[in-house]
Amino acid sequence: MKSVPLIIAGSFLIEEPRFEDSRGWFQQWHQSSSLEDACGFSFPVLQSNISHSRAGSIRGIHYSLCEEGQAKFVTVMRGKIEDFVIDLRVGSPTFGQSEKVILADSHPRSLIIGPGLGHAFQALEEDTIVSYLLSSEYNPALELAINPFCPELSLEWSQKFQHLVSKKDSIAPSLTAQKVNGFLPLWSQSHS
């Protein structure tokens, strides 16, 4: 496993070797000890999610305020996405910044998104399937969102497709509104 830290602390691009022959290919997808070595924090997998998206679909910006924090391990099983990590930790040196990476089934890599970070992506191909391994279980009272078109964050969504966004995400508040209301994680909590 090769781990490449991104600019936003707590996020990593993970590359696994893929072994191909006449039958197809084999790749190790997840190993707890290697994942924890790569990211430097405990990452128990307590929930697994899968999404299926049409080209142009935008999911996010999502994050959790659960006490134990919620990390995500994101892998594209089919298709291609532009994936965004957004620093939502008040007090962080990179607060409000984002980083975009391309994930595709044709390239064996995944993204670790640490606790306190926001996550959003746009499907770039039809029938895109994304897997998420989560370090905490879903708690509806603590799962929050920021509008993916928040002007303060200025995420650059592909204009090649019609943007398909859920009603929940399209009416989600801005970064400032979530900050003013005390609904953002704190840098000190994610680094204590």
Secondary structure, DSSP 8 states (H G I E B T S, - for coil): -EEEE-SSTTEEEEE--EEEETTEEEE----HHHHHHHHSS-----EEEEEEE-TTEEEEEEEE--TT---EEEEEEESEEEEEEEE--BT-TTTT-EEEEEEETTB-EEEEE-TTEEEEEEE-STTEEEEEEESS---TTTEEE--TT-TTT-----SSS--EE-HHHHT---HHHHHHTT-S-BHHHHT-
